[in-house]
Amino acid sequence: MIYKVYYQNDNKRNPKREDTHSLYLDAPTEVEARALVEEHTDHNIEFIEAIEGKTLAYEQENPNYKLTEFGE
C-alpha cells in the first residue's frame, strides 16, 4: 500500500501549515509506515493517509511524486 505522510521537518517547533511537507512510502500497514519514518528521520508526523486508485494515479502525475526508500 502507498501512504502519503504529512510532516514537519522539525519536531521541536510548533507545527505551521505553511511548513508541512509530504513524502510517499510503500509499506504493508500505516503502523509500519509510521515506524519507518520515525526510525529514519526526525520528522514530526502530522498525518498518514493511504492512497490508492484514482487518488494514487492523480498523485503520480505530480512531477514531485517519488517513493521514499530508507536504507536498512
C-alpha positions in Angstrom: 0.0 0.0 0.0 1.2 3.5 -0.8 1.0 6.0 2.1 1.3 9.8 1.9 2.9 11.1 5.1 2.4 14.7 6.0 5.2 16.0 8.3 7.1 19.0 9.7 10.9 18.9 9.3 11.5 19.9 12.9 9.8 18.2 15.8 11.0 20.8 18.3 8.9 23.7 16.9 5.1 24.2 16.9 3.7 22.9 13.6 2.7 25.5 11.0 0.6 24.6 8.0 2.9 26.5 5.7 5.8 24.3 6.7 4.0 21.0 6.1 5.8 18.7 3.7 4.8 15.2 2.4 6.5 12.0 1.3 5.3 8.8 -0.3 6.1 5.5 1.2 5.3 1.9 0.3 4.6 -0.1 3.4 2.3 -3.0 4.4 0.4 -1.1 7.0 0.0 2.5 8.3 1.7 1.4 11.6 4.7 0.2 9.7 4.8 3.3 7.6 4.9 5.5 10.8 7.6 3.3 12.3 9.8 3.6 9.2 9.6 7.4 9.2 10.1 7.6 13.0 13.1 5.3 12.8 14.9 7.0 9.9 14.1 10.7 10.4 13.4 13.4 13.0 10.2 14.5 11.3 7.2 15.5 13.2 4.5 13.3 11.6 1.1 15.1 11.3 -1.0 12.6 9.4 -0.6 9.4 7.3 -3.0 8.8 4.5 -3.4 5.6 2.5 -3.8 6.4 -1.2 -4.9 4.1 -4.0 -6.9 4.0 -7.2 -7.7 7.4 -8.7 -6.1 9.3 -5.9 -2.8 7.5 -6.4 -3.0 8.0 -10.1 -3.5 11.7 -9.5 -0.6 11.9 -7.1 1.7 10.0 -9.6 1.0 12.7 -12.2 2.8 15.3 -10.0 6.4 15.7 -11.1 7.5 15.7 -7.4 6.0 12.2 -6.8 8.7 9.8 -5.7 8.6 6.9 -3.4 10.9 7.3 -0.4 13.1 4.4 0.4 15.0 4.2 3.6 18.3 2.2 3.8 18.1 -0.6 6.3 
